[in-house]
Amino acid sequence: MFTKKLQFKLASNIKTSERRAVLAEVIEYYNLKNVAKEYELLLLPKTIKAGGFSTVHHSQTIKGTIFSDDSNVPVWFDIAGNQLLPTVFTCWKCPGLLPQVVTHQYVIERLTQGANLMMRGISGPYDPRCKPDTIVGVVDYLRPNVILAVGVCLVLLPEDREKNEGVVVRILHTVNDLLYQLNDNEGVVIPKEIELVVEQTKEEVEPVEEVENVETGEQEAEDNNCDDDRTDDLSRLGETVDTLSLEDVDNFFTRGLLQSIKLDSIETPISSSTLMSNHILKHVPPPQEEINMKKTSWKKTAKYLKAMEKLGYITLKGKGDDLTVVKVISTSEPVIQNFVPTKIKHPTVAAAATAASTAGNNSLQVIKLYRGKSNSLLLFPEIKDPAGYYDAKELRQCLEQYIRVHQLADPKNKKQVLLNDDLKKLCKSATQESKLTRDKLTEALLKSLVHYHQIVSRDDDDNGDSRSSPIVSGEPPKVQVITETRIGRKVVTRLYNFEPFRVHASRFADELKVKCSGSATIGTNAMNKTEIMVQGPHGKLVVDLLKEKGVPVSHIEFEDKSKKKRKK
């Protein structure tokens, strides 16, 4: 089902009471009575985020909710508010949760492409729990218990096996689909095998081997409990010391505004997002992962600015989230005169140089590759594999060798190459000349070939990264960053084409929310490409962040459509 056009709204943490309700629904529907606390945490982690989604399936728009853990690993989802369905990640942590239908690896590949599981594609053994309208998992017979697809069973097994036709499982989710790709935790991989373990219930107790050791065991348990209590107390104390209170974070942002007014020259009118990114956030101490607008009592920039307006520090104009600061308090006012600025420690030059060096080492490289049409490259003896991929340097060397062997250099001008019948045939789609310069001949040769590209990182060879670089047909993509005005004076920044450069959509959107102090949403644009939209004119900031992630500058295009055209 999650094969195309998945639009996902960024998830936010749900309340503890909501989590309990979700867990109760899971336990009731999947008949998991009296399971141990540890198993409950495997079913539904302590921290859960929920976000809405919509996708297109068989020309119909499907809407629902995705529940994920604190690492953004999807764990459950529902469709139109119906029963909760586990993702493959949850099935791997909780083997035995779903009845299993066995099939073959070839069939699994077809399922990942959007097909349903047909009767002819299944094999034994058959799970007697497989009944119509039951949620089931699909496994490869070579890897039992490793569920690779989740769907709804439509038949009764094994009774209906004799029919040998029809759909057995209507597939809703598979490995490597768009729901699976929302996973942010790169450490999660498809397990090779899973041992089926029956979940422990609350009534189960560890057996006692020897009666005479009961008292000793009880004493040791008491001692261990005391140690655990002391450890928990120390952990809670550490959390209290390390975690800032709500009032502390509010105070940082209030001081950030006052310090901006005292030290910066703020030109009004100024949009709320520009004020936040260019002034206030620069006067908020790092780390901004811990001190950001989401950690304040206001939660949103608009509420924060309205609170500052009530204090008399600024004057606002606009409605809702589309606010403009038209006036700031005068620096001659006592509240500004008596304000003592805090020195914000910025990275030193050496640290900045080290960071730049690290970013350079992790930079991505775009390699253009070429492939011959049919057996066109058999002309060059150095080409061992006519269907292989070659870069421009390799092809130029082959061409130079061919020119030397066949003595095609023009005697009157060595820079010119005389074209024989083979070269004319090879480059016929690009040129009809009788002789060309070496550069133009190389260019004509490359134009006559099929173009591919590969995006690689310097770390790939060292780490043996299997994602190292798929070879993709066509010209290399360019990340498009666009700042534009929407609905009156509301300015937004959009970017797309970033995924080929290993920029993860949800992780980058979360980073932009912090850096830009505004909302960021993920959707699909008219070209069916994943797009991130963030409020405010943050084009330069987005470009800088992309460069930090190793995206080559030559493959980033920025266009500012928000500037008004002057009337002639």
Secondary structure, DSSP 8 states (H G I E B T S, - for coil): -TTS--EE---EE--HHHHHHHHHHHHHHTT-TTB-HHHHHHHS-SS-EEEEEEEEETTEEEEEEEEE-TT--EEEEEETT-S-EE-HHHHHHSTTSS-EEEE-HHHHHHHHTT--EEGGG-BSS--TT--TT-EEEEEETTSTT-EEEEEEE-S-TTGGGGG--SEEEEEEEETTSTTGGG---TT----S--------BTT-----S-GGGHHHHHHHHHHHHHHHHHHHHHHHHHHHHHS--HHHHHHHHHHHHHHHHHHS---SSEEHHHHHHHTGGGGS-S-TTTSSGGGSSS-SHHHHHHHHHHTTSEEEEEETTEEEEEEE--TTSHHHHT----------HHHHHHHHHHHHHT-EEEEEEEE-STTGGGGSTT-S-TTS-B-HHHHHHHHHHHHHHTT-B-SS-TTEEE--HHHHHHTTTT---SEEEHHHHHHHHHHTSEEEEEEEEHHHHHHT-TTS--EEESS---EEEEEEEETTTEEEEEEES-GGGT--HHHHHHHHHHHHTS-EEEEE-TTS-EEEEEESS-HHHHHHHHHHTT--GGGEEEEE--S-----
